[in-house]
Structures are given as structure tokens and as C-alpha cells.
Amino acid sequence: MDQNELIRRLSGEYPYRVLMIDDDPLQRLLIEEILEPPQYHLTYAPGGQDGLDWLCRAEFDVVLTDRRMPGMDGDEFCRRVRSDLGLAVQPILMITGSTAAEDLMGGLSSGADDLLRKPYHPMELRARVQAAVHRKRITDQLDSTESTLFALARMVEAKDENTGDHCSRLAHKAVLLGLELGLSTAELMALRRGGVLHDIGKLGIPDAILLKPGHLTPEEWVVMREHTTIGHQLVSQLKSMRLTAPIIRHHHERWDGSGYPDGLAGESIPLLARVFQLVDIHDALISPRPYKEGMSAEQASAILADEAERGWRDPYMTRRFLDLVRRRPELASMSTPQADPANDDLGVRLYASMTRRN
């Protein structure tokens, strides 16, 4: 074993976990010869249903499936993986003997990520598998990083016993406003993430200031305001947070330039930050606290309208938001929508596992 291979194995790169689905024993023997241990760990399933069962109880870097199989064929298997199991990013490499364009398109449209035609060269199979493994492991690392950030953000929220499910409410309401404004899917996802992550920088604020029951001194406010730049630094290196990072940094800017941290004014404030801050302020106004009662929807709307007139808020965005509040009374509700377990849970399950008491 050379030094590079030793380093790869010690770093956890090996083995590549491969699930092979094929009813042909000869094809199995062929792939076993090509994908040899210790670099590959091959699990065999003789049919589509067996493959689904394996995916329910184990994780794999890549799935190899034949297209033509009795019972459940490769196309149906792919559809079931994507829909029934909800594994949207599981790499699937489909192997087919067909060269017909409609068959190839059928395999891709059913959910396969890549197609390999028989007969294939062993080096081509290994190259395709390694490329799929690389994508899968990068995705896994990204998912782990994001989930940890979301869980940490919920720990910040949990320090204040009075905020309740503030983060989850903001994630939900910000998306509703984004839909009203016709924002793109990527922008809606950024707003949803911003709902949870907007105050993550408070991890760097001393508890003596963060949890102080009375008013902060001018010196303490200087420290408190650093949470926007701290949060931005925590997430800005993640490409998936490209649209969310400006929300975290700029959701306390004001239309007239009197906000922080950068004193941006007007349309120089990122659009998503202007959208998000309206939802954030509105939720804070209607939420009860030990030192105040929650305002009615009418009172909160009046304050936002006044702040827009004073030059603190984007006047157009404020009008759109207040119109939405009039049409959607649930925006003034303190209830939290149930999370969809098939989607990104924004750290709910990870945070729950970190704080669960036996």
C-alpha cells in the first residue's frame, strides 16, 4: 500500500459504499471484479424492491442499477427512491444495454443521475462511480455543516425563554412574503434559512449582555450590534449561504442609512434583508414579553407604517407587507406551522437530539 492510499483510508475516504441492483449473477461477478475491496464495499440486491429495502436501513455513496429487470425495472426503482424514500440527492448510476434515445431519456427522467451503456470499459465504470461518490460526500458534508449551524442558532433562541418558536415563525412568514413578491425559489430558500440564522451571531455576545433584563448601556449596545457581523462571518464561506449571508448582516439596516452595521441606505440594502426585516420587526411587535404585552395586528401595522414614513423602512416593501397582513390574518398568529419531515428541518431534529433528556 503506497502512502497516498494509506492517507486516503485513514481520512475516511475508503471504502466507497456501493449498492448494486441486478438480477444477473454474471453481471454481479463482473462488477465485483471491477469494484474490488478495500477501495469499494459492494452490497448486492437481486431486484428493485430489495434495493429499496437496503436504502431504508443503510447509507450508500452510490447506487448502481440495471435498467431491465423483472418485476420492478430500473426506471420504477429510481422513481420510488426519489418519491417514496425522499432521497433526492442519492447518486444513482443506471446501466443499460439500450442505445435508443427514448430509453436513455426515460432513464434520466425517472431520476437516474447518470447512464452507462453496455458493454463498458472497467475504467469508465470506476470513474463514473468515483465522480458520484465525490459529489455525494461533498453534499453530506454540506448538509452536516448547515444542520449544525441551524441547531446552534436554535440554541441562541433557546437562551431567551420568552421568544418561543420565533425562528420557525420567521422562516414561515418570510417565505409567505417572498411568495407575495414573486421571488425565486433560491430567494425563498434564503429567506427560510434567514429566519433561523439571522441572530446566530449572538453566540459571540456575552450572556451578561445578551440576557440582561434591563436596558443596555451605550457601551453594551456597541457589543450587541456586533452579532450581525459575527453571524455573517460564520456563514459567509458557505456557497449555499450566498443569499442568506446578506440577510444576517444587514437585517438591522435602515432605509435612511441610520441602521447598522454598515449604515447602508435605500436600495443599497440587499433586497432580501429589506424583506426579512419587516417580518422580523412585525413578529417582535406582536410577541408578548415579560416587559410588554403582544400588540394587536393593527397596532403592529401602524408602527411599521410610521417607521416607513420616518424613513426607516423601504416604503414600497412596507406597503406590500401590510397589505399581505390585512389579507392573511395568520401572519399575526403566534402559532408555528408543523415542519415537513421530508424537507430540510432547519436544525429542529438535531437540536432536539442535543437537548433531549432521558
Legacy VTK file of the C-alpha trace (Angstrom):
# vtk DataFile Version 3.0
C-alpha trace
ASCII
DATASET POLYDATA
POINTS 358 float
0.000 0.000 0.000
1.524 3.350 -1.005
1.467 6.440 1.214
-1.326 8.203 -0.709
-3.615 5.204 -0.401
-2.859 4.942 3.313
-3.727 8.628 3.826
-6.995 8.195 1.898
-8.022 5.212 4.000
-7.129 6.868 7.308
-9.032 10.018 6.331
-12.214 8.002 5.824
-12.284 8.243 2.040
-12.328 4.451 1.730
-14.310 2.367 1.316
-16.777 3.662 -1.256
-20.159 2.205 -0.298
-21.855 0.881 -3.432
-25.296 -0.734 -3.705
-25.646 -2.865 -6.841
-29.099 -3.910 -8.075
-29.139 -6.533 -10.815
-30.864 -9.887 -11.344
-27.978 -11.250 -13.454
-25.362 -13.163 -11.378
-22.782 -12.801 -14.177
-23.141 -9.017 -14.114
-22.644 -9.136 -10.368
-19.422 -11.117 -10.739
-18.169 -8.677 -13.366
-18.752 -5.627 -11.179
-17.261 -7.396 -8.145
-14.046 -7.821 -10.157
-14.049 -4.150 -11.186
-15.034 -2.630 -7.821
-12.697 -4.531 -5.537
-12.034 -4.000 -1.839
-10.594 -2.225 0.055
-11.481 0.793 -2.072
-15.053 -0.390 -2.635
-17.588 -2.061 -0.370
-20.216 -3.688 -2.586
-23.700 -4.655 -1.377
-25.796 -6.771 -3.730
-29.581 -6.687 -4.223
-31.204 -9.014 -6.799
-34.188 -6.741 -7.514
-35.648 -3.278 -7.199
-37.649 -3.946 -4.037
-34.583 -5.452 -2.367
-32.675 -2.303 -3.312
-35.347 -0.100 -1.724
-35.186 -2.192 1.435
-31.421 -1.729 1.625
-31.735 2.049 1.199
-34.211 2.131 4.090
-31.710 0.613 6.518
-28.258 1.681 5.299
-26.443 4.573 3.627
-24.630 4.262 0.301
-22.387 6.605 -1.637
-23.768 5.438 -4.977
-26.374 3.028 -6.338
-25.761 1.002 -9.497
-28.938 -0.370 -11.033
-29.666 -2.309 -14.177
-32.486 -0.856 -16.259
-34.110 -4.086 -17.449
-35.135 -6.294 -14.537
-38.184 -8.498 -13.891
-40.788 -7.050 -11.580
-39.620 -3.553 -10.716
-37.387 -2.233 -13.504
-34.686 0.398 -13.102
-36.940 3.295 -14.077
-39.545 2.403 -11.443
-36.825 1.859 -8.872
-35.473 5.380 -9.480
-38.923 6.917 -9.199
-39.537 5.116 -5.903
-36.188 6.254 -4.499
-36.991 9.882 -5.305
-40.672 9.906 -4.319
-41.316 7.192 -1.714
-37.956 7.347 0.081
-37.422 11.084 -0.484
-33.729 10.573 -1.366
-33.399 13.493 -3.764
-29.587 13.617 -3.743
-28.763 9.885 -3.623
-26.496 9.288 -6.660
-27.935 6.621 -8.968
-25.967 5.264 -11.930
-28.170 3.286 -14.313
-26.619 0.591 -16.518
-28.413 -0.219 -19.765
-27.844 -2.206 -22.914
-30.103 0.066 -24.955
-28.821 2.744 -27.291
-32.262 4.140 -28.176
-32.571 7.834 -27.363
-36.038 7.407 -25.836
-34.748 4.711 -23.475
-31.848 6.878 -22.388
-34.139 9.845 -21.790
-36.563 7.599 -19.925
-33.844 6.560 -17.504
-32.784 10.135 -16.803
-36.346 11.419 -16.453
-37.128 8.671 -13.937
-34.473 10.013 -11.588
-31.141 8.452 -12.589
-28.184 10.852 -12.330
-26.079 9.118 -14.965
-26.326 6.342 -17.560
-23.697 3.801 -18.539
-24.156 1.709 -21.677
-23.136 -1.929 -22.011
-20.531 -3.015 -22.856
-18.452 -0.572 -20.830
-14.769 -0.363 -20.002
-13.884 -1.130 -16.348
-12.023 2.171 -16.055
-15.139 4.049 -17.205
-17.277 2.362 -14.537
-14.749 3.189 -11.818
-14.501 6.784 -12.998
-18.285 7.245 -13.000
-18.586 5.687 -9.533
-15.795 7.817 -8.094
-17.334 11.003 -9.521
-20.688 10.112 -7.948
-19.068 9.313 -4.604
-17.238 12.640 -4.646
-20.497 14.556 -5.203
-22.306 12.575 -2.515
-19.686 13.117 0.155
-19.442 16.832 -0.540
-23.228 17.034 -0.229
-23.122 15.068 3.030
-20.502 17.427 4.456
-22.557 20.436 3.417
-25.724 19.001 4.972
-23.851 18.327 8.208
-22.410 21.849 8.334
-25.760 23.505 7.667
-27.622 21.337 10.182
-25.045 22.224 12.834
-25.445 25.939 12.110
-29.224 25.673 12.346
-29.008 23.768 15.634
-26.604 26.346 17.075
-28.951 29.136 16.024
-31.781 27.422 17.875
-29.579 27.229 20.962
-29.271 31.013 20.811
-33.055 31.268 20.578
-33.493 28.851 23.490
-31.387 31.053 25.781
-34.261 33.521 25.783
-37.201 31.609 27.249
-39.592 34.305 26.060
-39.090 34.062 22.302
-40.824 30.688 21.846
-40.629 29.485 18.253
-39.566 32.864 16.923
-37.172 31.339 14.371
-39.686 28.887 12.948
-42.349 31.589 12.700
-39.972 33.916 10.871
-38.912 31.171 8.452
-42.555 30.508 7.601
-43.724 34.127 7.386
-40.714 35.337 5.413
-41.445 32.739 2.742
-45.086 33.884 2.585
-43.965 37.450 1.952
-41.410 36.254 -0.599
-44.115 34.377 -2.473
-46.248 37.516 -2.476
-43.362 39.434 -4.045
-42.750 36.777 -6.702
-39.231 35.919 -5.532
-37.323 32.981 -6.979
-37.042 29.568 -5.337
-33.432 30.298 -4.332
-34.503 33.579 -2.732
-37.342 31.888 -0.863
-34.904 29.294 0.482
-32.572 32.085 1.613
-35.434 33.768 3.479
-36.359 30.462 5.112
-32.785 29.918 6.248
-32.531 33.532 7.355
-35.477 33.001 9.669
-33.387 30.597 11.719
-29.896 32.001 11.215
-30.436 35.774 11.407
-29.304 36.025 15.040
-26.724 33.216 15.079
-24.027 35.823 15.695
-25.371 36.213 19.226
-23.298 33.132 20.001
-20.441 35.622 20.281
-22.250 38.020 22.621
-21.616 37.608 26.388
-24.650 36.323 28.285
-24.350 39.246 30.685
-25.346 41.484 27.781
-27.492 39.077 25.770
-29.700 38.120 28.725
-29.631 41.415 30.628
-33.195 42.054 31.885
-32.946 45.843 31.849
-31.920 48.405 29.244
-28.463 48.138 27.727
-25.922 50.895 28.199
-24.479 52.621 25.107
-21.301 50.572 25.543
-23.304 47.335 25.754
-25.232 48.241 22.615
-21.959 48.526 20.725
-21.192 44.924 21.685
-24.731 43.695 20.963
-24.682 45.132 17.456
-21.657 43.011 16.633
-23.944 39.972 16.342
-24.681 40.894 12.716
-21.036 40.822 11.638
-20.240 37.757 13.752
-23.149 35.869 12.171
-22.080 36.941 8.701
-18.575 35.628 9.328
-19.963 32.278 10.488
-21.896 31.584 7.281
-20.305 33.641 4.520
-17.799 30.966 3.468
-20.591 28.529 2.555
-21.674 28.858 -1.071
-25.133 27.596 -0.154
-25.471 30.662 2.109
-24.619 33.182 -0.612
-28.092 34.728 -0.496
-28.635 34.183 3.234
-25.432 35.852 4.473
-26.576 39.398 3.477
-29.823 38.871 5.434
-27.819 38.043 8.552
-25.519 41.040 8.159
-27.995 43.682 7.035
-31.397 42.973 8.636
-30.842 45.916 11.021
-30.008 48.472 8.329
-32.464 51.344 7.800
-33.743 52.870 4.578
-32.356 56.305 5.588
-28.895 54.913 6.405
-29.199 55.168 10.209
-29.035 51.415 10.824
-26.133 49.049 11.400
-23.589 47.530 10.861
-22.665 49.342 7.628
-25.054 52.293 7.508
-26.413 51.261 4.120
-29.294 53.285 2.710
-32.114 52.783 0.203
-31.663 50.104 -2.425
-28.038 49.568 -1.426
-29.537 47.446 1.387
-29.862 43.939 -0.074
-33.399 43.159 -1.190
-33.781 40.034 0.940
-32.611 41.902 4.046
-35.301 44.544 3.416
-37.914 41.832 3.003
-36.833 39.882 6.065
-36.562 42.803 8.481
-40.264 43.630 8.052
-41.268 40.124 9.121
-38.744 40.182 11.976
-39.966 43.509 13.371
-43.624 42.583 12.979
-43.147 39.296 14.861
-41.292 41.104 17.655
-44.121 43.629 17.985
-46.924 41.049 18.240
-44.952 38.753 20.575
-45.570 39.086 24.336
-42.549 39.643 26.563
-42.149 39.916 30.362
-41.792 43.667 29.944
-44.661 44.151 27.438
-47.825 42.634 26.065
-48.041 41.487 22.488
-49.542 44.087 20.176
-52.553 43.518 18.005
-52.086 43.173 14.254
-53.479 46.680 13.808
-51.063 48.202 16.322
-48.058 46.445 14.798
-49.078 47.521 11.302
-49.453 51.129 12.455
-45.921 51.139 13.885
-44.441 49.712 10.690
-46.318 52.273 8.603
-44.993 55.044 10.890
-41.421 53.746 10.599
-41.746 53.764 6.813
-42.904 57.394 6.933
-39.934 58.271 9.166
-37.611 56.806 6.553
-36.549 53.667 8.399
-38.179 51.071 6.130
-38.458 50.532 2.395
-41.790 52.277 1.677
-42.799 50.043 -1.236
-41.894 46.827 0.577
-43.712 48.008 3.694
-46.906 48.682 1.734
-46.774 45.225 0.183
-46.209 43.579 3.559
-49.004 45.477 5.318
-51.379 44.629 2.500
-50.451 40.955 2.921
-51.079 41.160 6.685
-54.557 42.539 6.030
-55.321 39.694 3.641
-53.600 36.947 5.640
-54.561 37.287 9.345
-52.486 34.214 10.193
-49.367 36.365 9.825
-50.300 37.890 13.185
-50.596 34.433 14.754
-48.122 33.116 17.323
-48.656 29.514 16.226
-45.859 27.647 14.474
-46.576 25.517 11.376
-45.597 21.871 11.634
-42.313 21.104 9.899
-42.445 18.822 6.903
-40.135 15.879 7.729
-39.454 15.314 4.030
-37.796 18.729 3.793
-34.791 20.297 5.461
-35.807 20.598 9.111
-33.590 23.662 9.700
-31.931 22.052 12.699
-35.086 21.058 14.591
-34.283 17.348 14.883
-30.568 17.873 15.545
-31.293 20.467 18.236
-33.884 18.176 19.811
-31.364 15.316 19.928
-28.769 17.620 21.529
-31.149 18.751 24.264
-33.170 15.582 24.879
-33.136 14.341 28.460
-33.509 10.651 29.191
LINES 1 359
358 0 1 2 3 4 5 6 7 8 9 10 11 12 13 14 15 16 17 18 19 20 21 22 23 24 25 26 27 28 29 30 31 32 33 34 35 36 37 38 39 40 41 42 43 44 45 46 47 48 49 50 51 52 53 54 55 56 57 58 59 60 61 62 63 64 65 66 67 68 69 70 71 72 73 74 75 76 77 78 79 80 81 82 83 84 85 86 87 88 89 90 91 92 93 94 95 96 97 98 99 100 101 102 103 104 105 106 107 108 109 110 111 112 113 114 115 116 117 118 119 120 121 122 123 124 125 126 127 128 129 130 131 132 133 134 135 136 137 138 139 140 141 142 143 144 145 146 147 148 149 150 151 152 153 154 155 156 157 158 159 160 161 162 163 164 165 166 167 168 169 170 171 172 173 174 175 176 177 178 179 180 181 182 183 184 185 186 187 188 189 190 191 192 193 194 195 196 197 198 199 200 201 202 203 204 205 206 207 208 209 210 211 212 213 214 215 216 217 218 219 220 221 222 223 224 225 226 227 228 229 230 231 232 233 234 235 236 237 238 239 240 241 242 243 244 245 246 247 248 249 250 251 252 253 254 255 256 257 258 259 260 261 262 263 264 265 266 267 268 269 270 271 272 273 274 275 276 277 278 279 280 281 282 283 284 285 286 287 288 289 290 291 292 293 294 295 296 297 298 299 300 301 302 303 304 305 306 307 308 309 310 311 312 313 314 315 316 317 318 319 320 321 322 323 324 325 326 327 328 329 330 331 332 333 334 335 336 337 338 339 340 341 342 343 344 345 346 347 348 349 350 351 352 353 354 355 356 357
